[in-house]
Amino acid sequence: MARPIWTGTLSFGLLNIPASLMAGERRTDISLRMLDARDQTPIRYERVNAATGEEVAWKDIVKAFEYDKGSYVVLEPEDIRSAAPESHDAIEVESFIEASQIDPRYFEKPYVLVPAKKAEKGYVLLREALTATGRIGIARVVIRTRESLCAVIPHGQALLLLMMRFPQELVDIEEYRIPEGKPADYRITAKEQQISEQLIEAMSGDWNPEDYHDEFRQRLHDVIAKRVKDHKVVEHADEEPAVGDHAATNVVDFMSLLQKSIERKQRTPAQDKASGDAPAKASSAGRKKASSKSAGKPAKKDADEDKPVAAKAKKATTRKTAAKKAPAKAPARSAKDKSAETAKKSPAKRRNVA
């Protein structure tokens, strides 16, 4: 069973209700350890003296406030206790107000108030009174050494305690550049305003927390489970498609986007399938079929078109090569040389002897 974070009394006026403060949220973050990549050994942090590099024991550590760069004032435990509120074991409601008056930014963390034994009557009485009046109680609570502002609100059969921020913990919105003025100052037309409201109405529904899940945690859990199972390197997810040039411009057709959003919201799944998915699949199949047919046959037209060009190029190259390889012509010979060569080749005629 969960242990209480705080135990004391919840009081308003003269009514005291013994109660415990239990956790109202459960952290589901996946805890990751840091290891030495060389031998998979966990990394351990040590309390080290910044000047000497030596480890410091807990008994030698004190708390201090740095009031100037490198200058500290040490605070003893008694100093901290003297600044803490006198009452640590009571949640005293200071006022009751309407919940709608509180800026949502003030709410921080939920806890559940659980009544002690034999304190159910006062618990139910306060719960029903808050429900009937539509008010919530504003109080203070000290958990460990810190005092926090809080709100006591009815929630079904329970009383919740919502931790709140003090005003100085919130950032003033005026520190940021927020567009001010009327819609006309930003050239927002009445038609665009109307279409926006229609889109909000089309997307409106009841709050159902079961519709929302921590998808990142689930995907990370699946990745870890796969690594544990087969110890294989996890393949990287495909990169997101590059953003087109249209994303870089500030010119946006709001009317077109809003109208398309409303039309898509109003269409049924059957209409989506008939108008979008089926043709897409058919065209995809057609492209695949055409692609497979064209892959089996050579492209004659392209080959024929390229053939004359290739032939001309080949012919020109052949001529050029032949011209380069042709031997130089021999010098012209004299008539005497020609006559001697002819006589040498022709056999001598026999003479008739009388």
Secondary structure as the mmCIF struct_conf table of DSSP 4:
data_model
#
loop_
_struct_conf.conf_type_id
_struct_conf.id
_struct_conf.beg_label_comp_id
_struct_conf.beg_label_asym_id
_struct_conf.beg_label_seq_id
_struct_conf.end_label_comp_id
_struct_conf.end_label_asym_id
_struct_conf.end_label_seq_id
HELX_LH_PP_P HELX_LH_PP_P1 ALA A 2 PRO A 4
BEND BEND1 ILE A 5 ILE A 5
STRN STRN1 TRP A 6 PHE A 12
TURN_TY1_P TURN_TY1_P1 GLY A 13 LEU A 14
STRN STRN2 LEU A 15 ALA A 23
HELX_LH_PP_P HELX_LH_PP_P2 ASP A 29 SER A 31
STRN STRN3 LEU A 35 ASP A 36
TURN_TY1_P TURN_TY1_P2 ALA A 37 GLN A 40
STRN STRN4 THR A 41 PRO A 42
HELX_LH_PP_P HELX_LH_PP_P3 ILE A 43 ILE A 43
STRN STRN5 VAL A 48 VAL A 48
TURN_TY1_P TURN_TY1_P3 ALA A 50 THR A 52
STRN STRN6 GLU A 55 GLU A 55
HELX_RH_3T_P HELX_RH_3T_P1 TRP A 58 ASP A 60
STRN STRN7 LYS A 63 ASP A 68
TURN_TY1_P TURN_TY1_P4 LYS A 69 GLY A 70
STRN STRN8 SER A 71 LEU A 75
HELX_RH_AL_P HELX_RH_AL_P1 PRO A 77 ALA A 83
BEND BEND2 ALA A 84 ALA A 84
BEND BEND3 GLU A 86 GLU A 86
BEND BEND4 HIS A 88 ASP A 89
STRN STRN9 ALA A 90 GLU A 98
HELX_RH_3T_P HELX_RH_3T_P2 ALA A 99 GLN A 101
BEND BEND5 ILE A 102 ILE A 102
HELX_RH_3T_P HELX_RH_3T_P3 PRO A 104 TYR A 106
STRN STRN10 PHE A 107 PRO A 115
HELX_LH_PP_P HELX_LH_PP_P4 ALA A 116 ALA A 116
TURN_TY1_P TURN_TY1_P5 LYS A 117 LYS A 118
HELX_RH_AL_P HELX_RH_AL_P2 GLU A 120 THR A 133
TURN_TY1_P TURN_TY1_P6 GLY A 134 GLY A 134
STRN STRN11 ARG A 135 ILE A 143
TURN_TY1_P TURN_TY1_P7 ARG A 144 THR A 145
STRN STRN12 ARG A 146 HIS A 155
TURN_TY1_P TURN_TY1_P8 GLY A 156 GLN A 157
STRN STRN13 ALA A 158 MET A 164
HELX_RH_3T_P HELX_RH_3T_P4 PRO A 167 GLU A 169
BEND BEND6 LEU A 170 LEU A 170
HELX_LH_PP_P HELX_LH_PP_P5 VAL A 171 ASP A 172
HELX_RH_3T_P HELX_RH_3T_P5 ILE A 173 GLU A 175
BEND BEND7 TYR A 176 TYR A 176
BEND BEND8 GLY A 181 GLY A 181
HELX_RH_3T_P HELX_RH_3T_P6 PRO A 183 TYR A 186
TURN_TY1_P TURN_TY1_P9 ARG A 187 ARG A 187
HELX_RH_AL_P HELX_RH_AL_P3 ALA A 190 ALA A 202
TURN_TY1_P TURN_TY1_P10 MET A 203 MET A 203
HELX_RH_3T_P HELX_RH_3T_P7 PRO A 209 ASP A 211
HELX_RH_AL_P HELX_RH_AL_P4 GLU A 215 ASP A 230
HELX_LH_PP_P HELX_LH_PP_P6 LYS A 232 GLY A 244
HELX_RH_3T_P HELX_RH_3T_P8 ASP A 245 ALA A 248
BEND BEND9 ASN A 250 ASN A 250
HELX_RH_AL_P HELX_RH_AL_P5 PHE A 254 GLN A 266
BEND BEND10 ARG A 267 ARG A 267
HELX_RH_AL_P HELX_RH_AL_P6 PRO A 269 ASP A 272
HELX_RH_PI_P HELX_RH_PI_P1 LYS A 273 ASP A 277
HELX_RH_AL_P HELX_RH_AL_P7 ALA A 278 GLY A 296
BEND BEND11 LYS A 297 LYS A 297
HELX_RH_AL_P HELX_RH_AL_P8 LYS A 300 LYS A 325
HELX_LH_PP_P HELX_LH_PP_P7 ALA A 326 SER A 334
HELX_RH_AL_P HELX_RH_AL_P9 ALA A 335 LYS A 345
BEND BEND12 SER A 346 SER A 346
HELX_LH_PP_P HELX_LH_PP_P8 PRO A 347 VAL A 353
#
